[in-house]
Amino acid sequence: MLFICAPDSFKESMTAKEAAAAMARGIRRVHSDAEIVLTPMADGGEGTGDVLVDALGGTVVEAPCHDALGRPIMGRFAYVPERSLAVIEVAHACGLEMIAPEERDAGATSTRGVGELVLAALDRGAETLLIGLGGSATNDAGAGMMAALGARFLDAAGAELPDGGAALAGLAAVDLAGIDPRLARVEVRIAGDVSNPLLGPNGASAVFGPQKGARPDDVARLDAALGRWADVVEGETGRRVRDVSGAGAAGGLGAAFLAFCRGRMESGATTVMDLIGLDERLAGATVVFTGEGSLDAQSLSGKVPVRVAERALAAGVPTVVFAGRIDAEVEASPPPGVVAIVPIVRGVTTLDEALRSGADNLERAVAMACRLANGSFADTAAGEGAHHAAR
């Protein structure tokens, strides 16, 4: 039997690598001679760089930059020399979790640190940038990032605007003459898992602004400031990005990569699967085990378990999903290719205890699933694939 262990991280409990190892221990309890391929996954968010470093043989590079409030920090990105690939998770520069709740201010925070990490990656020799959008504390449409890369955002008097999304209300012009010329020669791939546009009720300010410190009366002002940014940038570049799916990710940082870097939006999970060669690993597999901390409606929009199940289904391999929390509707109607959804939490417990015991609980749940299946995964694969192919 060939098991593919391809989980995402279980947030605040296990990294994807730790989750895959826990799955393997659970399998070994029941099938001591099974062949197991550990394939930790990510969707462009937390842990993407670590997953790709392990899979592709890269290294983690530390570089000085500034956090969302302009404080000097040591950021990091992943670099794969053989591919001249740099993987930059924006959360390592302007992450929300780096800012205390009482300090969060969506109008003042800046993506300048992301630009500084991009410069460090270019200095390293990167020819492709894979940008993981997610977990930012910012709402400045990437103005800080582009300023670090040499752009100038000017008011009507020709003075440079201060950092932060609120200042964009006074934007009159963008001077792109000083942008680092290397930026025009790199491929920019934008890995994200949200489809929000830049503006409006589903845009960056309305949907994500409140968790970044925006009060209800701030949201309209921030949305108007991003609208001003979109007007001026479209006039300067000829690129209309306000309505593009995903442009609102990371407080409009997606829009900046689209407008100034000719970036390409991609499903983060799909990009990671392609880079690590998941399809090749699925050849001849008996079953795929995947999972994440919470399996809910948002998971259906492109999170790791669903994307993995899609690939496995195409290969005729069944998928079992493990999760700490399972939405009732998803459980009642599993995604195509998923033959079982298994909770890992045992009985009544506190959240803190569930997070602390995540690896042990996952190991136990995997062992239980293996015992219940009694080696029938192989019988399920062909029938499941044929069933969904006929739908």
Secondary structure, 3 states (H helix, E strand, C coil): CEEEECCCCECCCECHHHHHHHHHHHHHHHCCCCEEEECCCCCCCCCHHHHHHHHHCCEEEEEEEECCCCCEEEEEEEEEHHHCEEEEECHHHHEHHHCCHHHCCCCCCCCHHHHHHHHHHHHHCCCEEEEECCCECCCCCCHHHHHHCCCEEECCCCCECCCCCHHHHHCCEEECCCCCHHHHHCEEEEEECCCCCCCCCCCHHHHHCHHHCCCHHHHHHHHHHHHHHHHHHHHHHCCCCCCCCCCCHHHHHHHHHHHHHCCEEEEHHHHHHHHHCHHHHHCCCCEEEEEEEEECHHHHHCCHHHHHHHHHHHCCCCEEEEEEEECHHHHHCCCCCEEEEEECCCCCCCHHHHHHCHHHHHHHHHHHHHHHHCCCHHHHHHHHHHHHHCC
